[in-house]
Amino acid sequence: MGRRTRRPGAPLAQREGIDPVRVRLPEAAGEGWATVGAYLRARFGGAVGDARVREMVRDGRFVGADGRPLREDEPYAAGTYLWFHRDFPAEERVPFEIGVVHRDERILVVDKPHFLATMPRGRHVTETALARLRRELGVPELQPAHRLDRLTAGLVLFVVRAGDRGAYQTLFRDRLVGKEYEAVAAYDPGVTLPVTVRSRIVKERGVIAAREEPGEPNSESRIELVERRGGLGRYRLLPMTGRTHQLRVHMNSLGLPILHDPVYPVVREDGPEDYARPLQLLARVLEFTDPVTGVPMRFESGLRLDGLDQGPGNG
C-alpha cells in the first residue's frame, strides 16, 4: 500500500468559532466537470441554488490550499482540496451563560445551560457551546469529547488540544466515565424504586422521539428516588450506556416522564422556546481517570434544577 497523502491545513480562519468546510474534488471520470465552478454547482446548487453558488465564487468564498480565491473557470483537478464557509442561519441567542467548572492545559469542563446545543448540528451552528467557547475563550482547537442533548443542562468535557481528543473520546466510548444525572419528574407510589431498566432503544434519523422495541437490550439505567414533594420527585439517574434520549425514554417507560419534556410522552408542536420551562434533567457528575496523567478526576455541576419549587405541570 502507498502512503496516504497528508491533508493540507485549512487556509481560512474560523468564523464565529466555526471551522471552514473542506471539500476534496473527486475523480471526474464521466461527470463532465471541466471547471471548479461546474463541480460546485453540481455539489451545492441543489441546496442553495446555482445562482447563490456563482455569487459565492464571485465573492471569493471558495479558496484553494494556498488561500487563493478560486475562479468560476478554474480548471477541474481531481484530488485537490478547497475550503469555504457556509452561510450561517439566523439564530436566537440562548439567554444563559456557560459556566466554567475546570480548566487546565488539556481539558475544559463546563456547565452547559439548557437549550444550548453542544456542537453545530442542523439549525444550531454559531449558537452552540463549542462555537461560544471558542470565541469567548480564544481556544480555536477546542473540541467536545462527548455530547449532551441540547435540552439537557450540565457537565460537558471539552479537549483543548486536538491531539488529545482521541484519548478522552475513548474514555466515553469504552464506558470508563462515571456519569450521574438528576431529574425532576412525576412521582408514582406504585413504581418500585430503585430499579434498573434495560431495554432496546431505537432512534431513527429525522424522527424526533426514540422508541423501545422488542429485542436484545442495548441500554441500561439505574433510577433512584432521592426526594418527594406531592406529585413530583427528585431522582438520581445512573446511565450504564449512552443511547440517544436514554434517560428520558426509560423514565417515561416507567410512567415517570421528566418535567417539561417536550418529546416524552407526547411530541409537542414546534414553536418558540419556553426558557421559563426547561427540561428538568441535569448531568450532575462526571468521574474518570485522566488518560494522560493517570489522576482520578471528579467534577460536579454547579447548576440546580428548580422543578420541585415550581410545582407540577408537564403540559
C-alpha positions as CSV (number, residue, x, y, z in Angstrom):
1,M,0.0,0.0,0.0
2,G,1.2,3.5,-0.7
3,R,1.5,6.2,1.9
4,R,-1.6,8.3,2.5
5,T,-1.3,11.9,1.3
6,R,-1.4,14.2,4.3
7,R,-4.4,16.6,4.1
8,P,-3.3,20.2,4.0
9,G,-4.3,22.6,6.8
10,A,-7.2,25.0,6.3
11,P,-6.1,28.3,4.8
12,L,-9.2,30.0,6.2
13,A,-9.5,31.1,9.8
14,Q,-12.6,30.1,11.9
15,R,-15.6,32.4,11.6
16,E,-17.7,32.9,14.7
17,G,-16.0,29.9,16.2
18,I,-16.8,27.6,13.3
19,D,-14.3,25.8,11.1
20,P,-14.4,26.2,7.3
21,V,-15.8,23.3,5.3
22,R,-13.2,21.2,3.5
23,V,-14.0,19.7,0.1
24,R,-11.9,17.2,-1.9
25,L,-12.6,17.3,-5.6
26,P,-13.5,13.7,-6.5
27,E,-12.4,11.7,-9.6
28,A,-14.2,13.4,-12.5
29,A,-14.5,10.5,-14.9
30,G,-17.8,10.5,-16.6
31,E,-19.1,13.6,-14.7
32,G,-18.1,16.2,-17.2
33,W,-16.8,18.7,-14.6
34,A,-14.4,20.8,-16.8
35,T,-14.2,23.6,-14.2
36,V,-14.4,24.0,-10.4
37,G,-17.5,26.2,-10.9
38,A,-19.3,23.3,-12.6
39,Y,-18.5,20.9,-9.8
40,L,-19.5,23.4,-7.1
41,R,-22.9,24.0,-8.8
42,A,-23.4,20.2,-9.1
43,R,-22.4,19.7,-5.4
44,F,-24.2,22.6,-3.7
45,G,-26.6,24.0,-6.2
46,G,-29.4,21.7,-5.1
47,A,-29.2,23.1,-1.6
48,V,-28.7,26.8,-2.1
49,G,-29.3,27.3,-5.9
50,D,-26.8,27.7,-8.8
51,A,-27.1,31.5,-8.6
52,R,-26.0,31.5,-4.9
53,V,-23.1,29.2,-5.7
54,R,-22.0,31.5,-8.6
55,E,-22.3,34.5,-6.2
56,M,-20.1,32.9,-3.6
57,V,-17.5,32.1,-6.2
58,R,-17.5,35.7,-7.4
59,D,-17.1,36.9,-3.8
60,G,-14.0,34.8,-3.3
61,R,-15.7,32.5,-0.8
62,F,-14.0,29.3,-2.1
63,V,-10.2,29.1,-1.7
64,G,-7.5,26.6,-2.5
65,A,-4.8,25.3,-0.2
66,D,-2.7,28.4,-0.8
67,G,-5.6,30.7,0.3
68,R,-6.2,32.0,-3.2
69,P,-9.8,32.5,-4.2
70,L,-10.9,30.1,-6.9
71,R,-12.4,31.4,-10.2
72,E,-15.5,30.1,-11.9
73,D,-13.5,28.9,-14.8
74,E,-10.7,27.3,-12.7
75,P,-9.7,24.0,-14.4
76,Y,-11.0,21.0,-12.5
77,A,-8.2,18.9,-10.9
78,A,-9.4,15.7,-9.1
79,G,-8.0,15.1,-5.7
80,T,-7.3,18.8,-4.8
81,Y,-8.8,20.5,-1.8
82,L,-10.8,23.7,-1.4
83,W,-12.3,25.4,1.6
84,F,-15.3,27.7,2.2
85,H,-17.5,29.0,5.0
86,R,-21.2,28.1,4.7
87,D,-23.9,30.8,5.2
88,F,-24.8,30.6,8.8
89,P,-28.5,30.5,9.7
90,A,-30.0,33.3,11.8
91,E,-30.1,32.1,15.4
92,E,-31.7,33.4,18.5
93,R,-29.2,33.7,21.4
94,V,-29.9,31.3,24.2
95,P,-30.2,33.7,27.2
96,F,-28.0,31.7,29.6
97,E,-24.2,31.6,30.1
98,I,-21.8,28.7,30.1
99,G,-20.1,28.1,33.5
100,V,-16.5,27.0,33.6
101,V,-16.1,24.2,36.2
102,H,-12.5,23.3,35.5
103,R,-9.8,24.4,33.0
104,D,-6.2,23.3,32.5
105,E,-3.8,22.9,29.6
106,R,-5.6,19.7,28.4
107,I,-9.3,19.8,29.3
108,L,-12.1,22.2,29.9
109,V,-15.2,21.1,31.8
110,V,-18.2,23.4,31.6
111,D,-21.8,23.6,32.8
112,K,-23.8,23.8,29.6
113,P,-27.2,25.5,30.1
114,H,-30.5,24.2,29.0
115,F,-31.4,24.9,25.3
116,L,-27.8,25.3,24.1
117,A,-26.5,22.6,21.7
118,T,-23.1,21.1,22.5
119,M,-21.8,21.4,18.9
120,P,-23.0,22.6,15.5
121,R,-25.8,20.5,14.0
122,G,-28.8,21.3,11.8
123,R,-30.1,24.8,12.5
124,H,-27.9,25.3,15.6
125,V,-24.5,26.4,14.4
126,T,-23.0,29.5,15.9
127,E,-25.3,29.4,18.9
128,T,-23.7,26.3,20.4
129,A,-21.4,25.6,23.3
130,L,-18.5,24.8,21.1
131,A,-18.7,27.9,19.0
132,R,-19.3,30.2,22.0
133,L,-16.4,28.8,24.0
134,R,-14.0,29.1,21.1
135,R,-15.0,32.7,20.6
136,E,-15.1,33.7,24.3
137,L,-12.0,31.8,25.5
138,G,-9.9,32.1,22.3
139,V,-9.3,28.3,22.1
140,P,-9.6,27.5,18.4
141,E,-8.7,23.8,18.7
142,L,-11.3,23.1,21.3
143,Q,-13.4,20.0,20.7
144,P,-16.0,18.2,22.7
145,A,-15.1,14.7,24.0
146,H,-18.8,13.8,24.1
147,R,-22.2,15.3,23.5
148,L,-25.0,16.4,25.8
149,D,-28.5,16.8,24.4
150,R,-29.5,20.4,23.6
151,L,-32.4,20.4,26.1
152,T,-30.3,18.8,28.9
153,A,-28.1,21.0,31.2
154,G,-24.9,20.1,33.0
155,L,-21.4,18.9,32.6
156,V,-19.6,18.6,29.3
157,L,-15.9,17.8,28.8
158,F,-14.0,19.6,26.1
159,V,-10.5,18.9,24.9
160,V,-8.2,21.9,24.5
161,R,-5.7,20.4,22.1
162,A,-6.8,18.5,19.0
163,G,-4.1,15.8,19.5
164,D,-5.5,14.8,22.9
165,R,-9.1,14.4,21.7
166,G,-8.9,10.7,20.9
167,A,-7.7,9.7,24.4
168,Y,-10.6,11.4,26.1
169,Q,-13.2,10.3,23.5
170,T,-12.0,6.7,24.1
171,L,-13.0,7.0,27.8
172,F,-16.6,7.6,26.8
173,R,-16.6,5.0,24.0
174,D,-15.2,2.4,26.4
175,R,-17.7,3.4,29.2
176,L,-14.8,4.4,31.5
177,V,-16.6,7.6,32.6
178,G,-18.9,7.5,35.6
179,K,-22.0,9.7,34.9
180,E,-24.7,10.8,37.3
181,Y,-27.8,12.7,36.3
182,E,-30.5,14.4,38.3
183,A,-34.1,14.8,37.2
184,V,-37.4,16.1,38.5
185,A,-40.3,14.0,37.3
186,A,-43.7,12.7,38.1
187,Y,-44.0,10.6,41.3
188,D,-46.0,7.4,41.4
189,P,-46.1,5.3,44.7
190,G,-46.9,2.3,42.6
191,V,-43.4,2.3,40.9
192,T,-40.9,0.4,43.0
193,L,-37.6,2.1,43.3
194,P,-34.7,1.9,43.0
195,V,-34.9,0.0,39.7
196,T,-32.6,-0.9,36.9
197,V,-34.2,-0.5,33.5
198,R,-32.9,-2.5,30.5
199,S,-34.4,-2.2,27.0
200,R,-33.7,-1.9,23.3
201,I,-33.9,1.7,22.2
202,V,-34.0,2.7,18.5
203,K,-33.6,6.2,17.2
204,E,-34.2,6.9,13.5
205,R,-32.7,9.8,11.7
206,G,-35.2,12.5,11.1
207,V,-37.6,11.2,13.8
208,I,-37.6,13.3,17.0
209,A,-38.5,10.6,19.5
210,A,-36.6,7.4,20.2
211,R,-38.6,4.3,20.8
212,E,-38.3,1.0,22.7
213,E,-38.8,-2.2,20.8
214,P,-38.5,-6.0,21.5
215,G,-35.1,-7.5,21.2
216,E,-31.7,-7.7,22.9
217,P,-31.3,-4.7,25.3
218,N,-28.8,-2.1,24.2
219,S,-29.5,0.4,27.1
220,E,-29.3,0.2,30.9
221,S,-30.2,2.9,33.5
222,R,-30.4,2.7,37.3
223,I,-33.1,5.0,38.7
224,E,-33.3,6.0,42.4
225,L,-35.8,8.3,44.2
226,V,-34.0,11.0,46.3
227,E,-36.8,13.2,47.4
228,R,-40.6,13.5,47.0
229,R,-42.9,16.5,47.2
230,G,-46.5,15.8,46.4
231,G,-46.9,14.6,42.8
232,L,-43.2,15.2,41.9
233,G,-39.9,13.5,42.8
234,R,-36.2,14.2,42.5
235,Y,-34.4,11.3,41.0
236,R,-30.8,10.1,40.7
237,L,-30.1,8.6,37.4
238,L,-27.1,6.4,36.6
239,P,-26.8,5.5,32.9
240,M,-24.7,2.4,32.2
241,T,-25.0,3.0,28.4
242,G,-25.4,6.1,26.3
243,R,-28.2,5.7,23.8
244,T,-29.9,8.9,22.5
245,H,-32.6,10.1,24.9
246,Q,-32.0,7.0,27.0
247,L,-32.8,8.5,30.4
248,R,-35.9,10.3,29.1
249,V,-37.1,7.1,27.4
250,H,-36.6,5.0,30.5
251,M,-38.2,7.4,32.9
252,N,-41.2,7.7,30.5
253,S,-41.4,3.9,30.2
254,L,-41.8,3.7,34.0
255,G,-44.7,6.2,33.8
256,L,-42.5,8.9,35.3
257,P,-42.0,11.4,32.5
258,I,-39.4,14.1,33.2
259,L,-40.9,17.5,33.9
260,H,-41.3,19.8,30.9
261,D,-40.1,17.2,28.4
262,P,-41.4,18.3,25.0
263,V,-41.0,14.8,23.5
264,Y,-41.9,12.2,26.0
265,P,-44.7,11.1,26.4
266,V,-46.1,13.3,23.6
267,V,-44.1,15.2,21.0
268,R,-45.2,18.9,21.2
269,E,-45.6,21.0,18.1
270,D,-42.6,23.0,17.2
271,G,-42.7,26.6,18.4
272,P,-40.7,29.3,20.2
273,E,-38.5,28.1,23.1
274,D,-40.1,28.4,26.5
275,Y,-37.0,29.4,28.5
276,A,-39.0,29.5,31.7
277,R,-39.8,25.8,31.5
278,P,-36.5,23.9,30.8
279,L,-36.4,20.1,30.7
280,Q,-35.7,19.1,34.3
281,L,-32.7,16.9,33.5
282,L,-29.1,17.7,34.7
283,A,-25.8,16.0,34.0
284,R,-24.6,16.4,37.6
285,V,-21.4,14.3,37.9
286,L,-18.5,13.2,35.6
287,E,-15.9,10.9,37.1
288,F,-12.9,9.3,35.3
289,T,-9.2,8.6,35.4
290,D,-7.4,11.1,33.3
291,P,-5.9,9.1,30.3
292,V,-2.9,11.5,30.1
293,T,-1.9,11.9,33.7
294,G,-3.5,8.9,35.3
295,V,-5.0,11.1,38.0
296,P,-8.6,10.4,39.2
297,M,-10.9,13.3,38.3
298,R,-14.4,14.1,39.6
299,F,-16.5,17.1,38.6
300,E,-19.8,18.2,40.0
301,S,-22.2,20.6,38.3
302,G,-22.9,24.0,39.9
303,L,-26.4,24.1,38.3
304,R,-29.6,23.2,40.1
305,L,-33.0,22.1,38.9
306,D,-35.9,24.2,40.2
307,G,-38.8,21.9,39.1
308,L,-39.7,20.9,42.7
309,D,-40.1,24.6,43.6
310,Q,-42.2,25.4,40.6
311,G,-44.6,22.5,41.1
312,P,-46.1,20.1,38.6
313,G,-47.3,20.8,35.1
314,N,-45.8,18.7,32.3
315,G,-48.1,20.1,29.6
